[in-house]
């Protein structure tokens, strides 16, 4: 009522005073600033019946899910500001996996009710959730067509906490967003956005607990913010497959600066839903500590779309579970650490190579400089498609300490300049089906024997510290 009253008078600031305020879903209107004062908490109700099923956009596609906890669609000049906390009470909504949860937390979930899987390894919060989950593929339940179908799996259709779509003039500033049922902050199809000084946090075991998803947004600043989440921390998207290509709206003109990421499947991530394209992105002065991957680019056949003109500099990382820098064009709908645990990461699939067409994703013109990483399983892994190689990646002036070295597959015109690598295992540098490479001032520059592996085929020179190695592949 307060928001409607303000909107009817042209808008204004709605102040949430000190205290804990229990509420159902909130819908923002034009020219509204939802302002959380010091020592204030907005806590969303655990009564799931108060979240109606609505048509929305999730994971790059139009679908039906429970109404987001805070939403705005097609509005202008909206803001969520202040120094308070917004809490989504997400534990009552989310699937739990025994292997991913501390024993005490697992026991709390089991003792609260719900349903255990037959093998006792997964906990479902309700029969409604289990009904949806058992047939779902990537959060899509194929038999759910009617509203009655969606109502029968209501709990599975967990709400996003913040969903702002098709808006112009968006400000998120200062607030802590935590414990969402699903994605924490989802910004889709918006223009002219500023996100400054927010904190996004949820348990590291939170399924789909993304920090901020920026989907097909144009002209955006994301600065001075912190993320400690259960899925990708900062993620750039633009729609999925044919639907995303038909939409054709890229994520573009985005600056990310001075952000910190702790737990998360990736610190800065592009994809895997990037079918509308991603371009003109700058990422700088960020710290990633304990993420599964540092810089993560992911997609797969069927997506289409072009990712290009990505500029990354001054990134500090430590304790990275898998790769400091990863391009994975065979994305298997699992986090990098899950792939590692399943011993299914890396090897090029042995299959017939299709012709490139509009469904083939393209990654090109990525420039990375001054990254420092102390502690990663592997320094870099480029896993391109044979029918559409990763094209023109430059990494320069960087220092990485890792267990394994740099592995580059199905890539063309890659450059490594002034890269120092301290790797426990050989080879430090491995090329497979690389079409053109320049490696200059690579350390260990004087220890390339046994530290360099070139395999497969190439049709362009590979230049290592001034020496052409075109004829030396296996």
Protein Blocks (a to p, Z undefined) as FASTA:
>chain_A
ZZmmmmmnopacddddedddddddddddehiacdddehiacdddfblklmccddddeehi
acdddddfbdcehiahiadedjbdcdehlmmmpccdfklpcfklmmmmmmnnpjddfkop
accfbfklmmmmmmpgehiafklmbfmlmmmmmmmmcccfbdcehiahiadehiacehif
bdfbdcehiahiadehiacdddfklghiafbdcehiahiadehiacddfbdfbdcdebea
jllmmnopacehiacehiacfedfbfbdedjblknopehiadehiacehiabfcdcddde
hklpcdehiadehiadehifkbmbdcdfkbghiafklmmmnopghiacddddddddfklc
cdehiadehiacehifbfbdcdddfklccehiadehiadddfbdcddehiehiacehiac
ddfbdcfbdcehiahiadehiacfklmgopaccehjdfbdcdeehiacklmcZZ
